[in-house]
Amino acid sequence: MGNSKSSIVFKSTFEKITWARQILELPESATKQQIIENFRSLITKWHPDKCRKKEKICHEMTEAIILANKIISDYCTQYEFSFSKEEIKKYISKEEWWVDKFGTDPIWSKGDSDIRK
């Protein structure tokens, strides 16, 4: 596979994070839980004690998965999260969006689903 720690050279931080994301089989946007679950699943699959492929391939993949997890973990640790109202509004539920837009107006509201209760 040739992905051992000593043979990887990245041209940019984006390239390094993209490589790590792809090794961990993550989409471009992932939750912390998805990162953990993918890492655990892949490390179990490729661990030399459980892997059914050639030992060298299993060992190289295990090293790549561990390195990829470290890269993603370091990136997430250094990432500056925004807690601004505008940023948080990007991730509200559909129900909360509806109430925010239309309130409890009987014409537009969904009836008794006011989340502010």
C-alpha positions in Angstrom: 0.0 0.0 0.0 2.9 2.4 0.7 1.1 4.5 3.2 3.4 3.9 6.1 4.2 6.9 8.3 7.6 7.6 6.8 6.5 7.5 3.1 3.7 10.1 3.2 4.5 13.6 2.1 1.7 16.1 1.9 1.8 19.3 -0.1 -0.7 21.1 2.1 -2.8 20.8 5.2 -5.9 20.4 3.1 -4.3 17.5 1.2 -3.3 15.9 4.5 -6.8 16.2 6.0 -8.4 15.0 2.8 -6.1 11.9 2.8 -7.0 11.2 6.4 -10.7 11.7 5.8 -10.6 9.2 2.9 -8.7 6.6 4.9 -11.3 6.9 7.6 -14.0 6.7 4.9 -15.6 10.0 6.1 -17.7 12.3 4.0 -16.6 16.0 3.7 -18.7 16.8 6.7 -18.8 14.5 9.7 -19.7 14.5 13.3 -17.4 13.5 16.1 -19.5 10.4 16.6 -19.0 9.4 12.9 -15.3 9.9 13.2 -15.1 7.6 16.3 -17.4 5.0 14.8 -15.5 4.8 11.4 -12.2 4.6 13.2 -13.3 1.8 15.4 -14.9 -0.1 12.6 -11.8 0.2 10.3 -9.3 -0.5 13.0 -11.2 -3.7 13.9 -11.4 -4.7 10.3 -7.8 -4.1 9.5 -6.1 -5.1 12.8 -3.4 -7.7 12.0 -4.9 -10.1 14.6 -8.3 -10.1 12.8 -7.5 -9.2 9.2 -7.7 -12.0 6.6 -5.6 -10.4 4.0 -1.8 -10.5 3.7 -0.1 -9.6 7.0 1.9 -6.7 5.4 -1.3 -5.1 3.9 -3.1 -5.4 7.2 -0.2 -3.9 9.1 0.1 -1.0 6.6 -3.6 -0.3 6.7 -3.6 -0.3 10.5 -0.7 2.2 10.5 -2.6 4.4 8.0 -5.8 4.3 10.0 -4.0 5.2 13.2 -2.2 8.1 11.5 -5.4 9.3 9.8 -7.2 9.3 13.1 -4.4 11.3 14.7 -4.5 13.8 11.8 -8.3 14.3 12.1 -8.1 14.4 15.9 -5.4 17.0 15.8 -7.4 19.1 13.3 -10.6 18.8 15.4 -8.6 19.8 18.6 -7.3 22.9 16.9 -10.5 23.8 15.1 -12.1 27.0 16.5 -15.8 26.4 16.9 -18.3 29.2 16.5 -21.1 29.6 19.0 -22.6 32.6 17.4 -26.4 32.7 16.8 -25.9 32.7 13.0 -23.7 29.5 13.1 -26.0 27.7 15.5 -29.0 28.5 13.4 -27.5 26.5 10.6 -28.0 23.3 12.6 -31.4 23.7 14.2 -34.1 21.1 13.7 -36.9 21.6 11.2 -39.4 22.2 14.0 -37.3 24.9 15.6 -36.8 26.5 12.2 -40.5 26.5 11.6 -41.3 28.1 15.0 -38.5 30.7 14.4 -39.9 31.6 11.1 -43.7 31.5 11.8 -44.0 31.4 15.6 -47.2 30.2 16.9 -49.4 31.9 14.3 -52.4 29.6 13.9 -52.3 29.9 10.1 -48.7 28.8 9.8 -47.8 26.9 12.9 -48.0 23.2 13.2 -50.4 23.4 16.0 -49.3 22.0 19.3 -45.6 21.5 18.4 -44.3 24.7 19.9 -40.8 23.7 21.2 -40.7 26.7 23.5 -43.1 25.1 25.9 
